[in-house]
Amino acid sequence: MPRVRWRADGHHFTYTKTDRGHQRFRLIEVDAKTGESRNLIDEKTNTFIWTAHAENLTLNTLNWLGKGEEILYVSERDGWRHLYLIDAVKGRSRTR
């Protein structure tokens, strides 16, 4: 079951989706008024995306900051665990 998280504006919500085989992980935002959706995070791999890689850190894969306009995202997309700061409004990484 996806866990829905509403934005403060009350018109948008997000949920995560891990595809079968764990080769794609997405954070999807939906506009509840129009039904339009977009990917805030879309991570793909040919092997496997381990979504519990932060369990020993007491850190979730997605960590909403402040008023929900930024996300601290934990990923091993390049083979090493890194933290990415995601702009939840624009749907892209703030640091590259």
N, C-alpha and C positions, 0 to 999 in steps of 0.2 A: 504494500500500500504506500503510495507516495505521501510524504508529509508536506502539507501546503503551508506556505508562509506568506501572509498578506503584507503588502507594502503599506506605509502610513497613509497613502492617498485613498486606500480602500477600493481602488479600481484595478490593481495589478496583484497577481500572486505568483509565487515561484514554487517549483517542485523539482526533485532530482529524479533522473532516470538512468539506470545502469542497464545496458543492453545485455541480452543473453550471451554468455561467453565472457562477459566482463571486458570486452574490447572497446567499449565506448561508454563514457560517463558524461552526462549533460545536466546542467542547471538550466531549466526552462522557465521563462517568464511569460505569463499570459495576461493579456488585457481583457478583463472580465466584461467590459462593455462591447468590444468589437470581436472578441474571440481570437484575435491575432496573437501569435506566439513568436518568441525569438529565443535563441540560445545565448545565455550570459556566459556559460562555460561549455565548451564542447571539446572534450579530450578523447582522442582515438589512438589506438595502438594495434599492432599486428599480433601482440602476444596477450597481455593480461593487465588490467588496471586494478591494482590492489587498493580498495577503498577504505580498508581498515588500517592503513599504514601509520596512523597517528594514535592508535589505541594506547600505546605505552606512554604517550606524552600527555594524556588527559586533554587531548585536542581533537576536535571533530574535523572531518574533511573540509566542511564549510563552517566558517565562523563569521557571523554577521557583526559588524562594528558600528558603533554609534547609533544613528537613526536608521540604519539599514541601507545606507548609500554606498558602503564599501564592504567587501568580503575578503577575509583572509582565507585563502584556498591552499590546502596542503596537497602537493602532487609529487610524484616520482616520475614524471613524464620523460625526463632525460636520464633515468637510471639512478638519480640521487634525490633525496627528499629535499624539497625547497618549499618556501612559502611565497605565494603570489598575492599581491594586492589587486583586487578586481574592483573596478568602478561598476557598481550595480546599476547605475542609471544609464551609462553609455554601453555597458556590456563588453568591456575590454580591460585588459591588464593595464594598471597604472605604471608598472615597472616592467621592463623587458630585459 
